[in-house]
Amino acid sequence: MIVTATYEPELSDADIERIAEKVAERVIMKLKQDSDKNKLLNITESAQRCGVSTTTFYRWRERYQELQDIAITTGGVAQFRAEDLDKFLEGK
C-alpha cells in the first residue's frame, strides 16, 4: 500500500513580499549586466577590464588584429564594447 501526502504551503504576505524582492533584484542585476556589455569603453577602461596596464593594452592592439577590428573610433578616439573585449579574452 502506497500512501502519499499532499502539502500545500501557506505563504504569508511577508513571504510573498520577500520573494518579489528577490525576483526584482535578479531582474535588475540581469538588466545591468546586459547594459554593461554594450557600454563603450575607452583605452584606460578597456585595459582595466582586461586586467592589464594601458601600456600592455596598447601593445596588444599592435599585436592582435582582433582588437583593431573591434575598435569603434569616433573623432580619432578608440572605444571598445565590453562584450567584444570579453570575447577577445575568451579566445586569447
C-alpha positions as CSV (number, residue, x, y, z in Angstrom):
1,M,0.0,0.0,0.0
2,I,1.4,3.4,-1.0
3,V,0.3,6.5,0.9
4,T,1.0,9.9,-0.5
5,A,0.5,13.1,1.3
6,T,0.0,16.5,-0.3
7,Y,1.3,19.6,1.3
8,E,0.0,23.0,0.3
9,P,2.3,25.7,1.8
10,E,0.6,28.8,3.0
11,L,2.6,31.9,2.3
12,S,2.2,35.0,4.4
13,D,2.2,38.5,2.9
14,A,5.7,38.9,4.2
15,D,6.9,35.7,2.4
16,I,5.4,36.9,-0.8
17,E,7.0,40.3,-0.4
18,R,10.4,38.7,0.2
19,I,10.0,36.5,-2.9
20,A,9.0,39.5,-5.0
21,E,12.1,41.5,-3.8
22,K,14.4,38.6,-4.7
23,V,12.9,38.3,-8.2
24,A,13.2,42.1,-8.6
25,E,16.9,42.1,-7.5
26,R,17.7,39.4,-10.1
27,V,15.9,41.2,-12.9
28,I,17.7,44.4,-12.1
29,M,21.1,42.6,-11.9
30,K,20.4,40.9,-15.3
31,L,19.5,44.2,-16.9
32,K,22.6,45.9,-15.5
33,Q,24.8,43.1,-16.9
34,D,23.2,43.4,-20.3
35,S,23.7,47.2,-20.4
36,D,27.3,46.8,-19.3
37,K,28.0,44.5,-22.2
38,N,27.1,47.2,-24.7
39,K,28.8,50.0,-22.9
40,L,31.6,51.7,-24.8
41,L,35.0,51.8,-23.0
42,N,38.0,54.0,-23.7
43,I,41.5,52.6,-23.7
44,T,42.0,53.0,-20.0
45,E,38.7,51.4,-19.1
46,S,39.4,48.6,-21.6
47,A,42.8,47.9,-20.1
48,Q,41.2,47.7,-16.6
49,R,38.5,45.3,-17.8
50,C,41.2,43.1,-19.3
51,G,43.3,43.3,-16.1
52,V,46.3,44.8,-17.8
53,S,48.1,48.2,-17.9
54,T,47.3,50.7,-20.6
55,T,50.8,50.1,-22.0
56,T,50.1,46.4,-22.3
57,F,46.8,47.1,-23.9
58,Y,48.4,49.3,-26.5
59,R,50.9,46.5,-27.2
60,W,48.0,44.1,-27.6
61,R,46.3,46.4,-30.1
62,E,49.5,46.4,-32.2
63,R,49.9,42.6,-31.9
64,Y,46.3,41.3,-32.2
65,Q,44.3,42.2,-35.2
66,E,41.1,41.3,-33.3
67,L,41.5,44.3,-31.1
68,Q,41.9,46.5,-34.2
69,D,38.8,45.0,-35.8
70,I,36.5,45.6,-32.8
71,A,37.6,49.2,-32.2
72,I,34.9,51.8,-32.7
73,T,36.6,55.1,-33.5
74,T,34.8,58.4,-33.1
75,G,36.8,61.5,-33.6
76,G,40.1,59.5,-33.5
77,V,39.3,58.0,-30.1
78,A,39.2,54.2,-30.0
79,Q,36.5,52.7,-28.0
80,F,35.5,49.1,-27.3
81,R,32.3,47.3,-26.3
82,A,32.8,45.4,-23.2
83,E,31.1,42.3,-24.8
84,D,33.7,42.4,-27.6
85,L,36.6,42.6,-25.1
86,D,35.1,39.6,-23.2
87,K,35.0,37.6,-26.4
88,F,38.6,38.6,-27.2
89,L,39.8,37.5,-23.8
90,E,38.0,34.1,-24.1
91,G,39.8,33.4,-27.4
92,K,43.2,34.6,-26.1
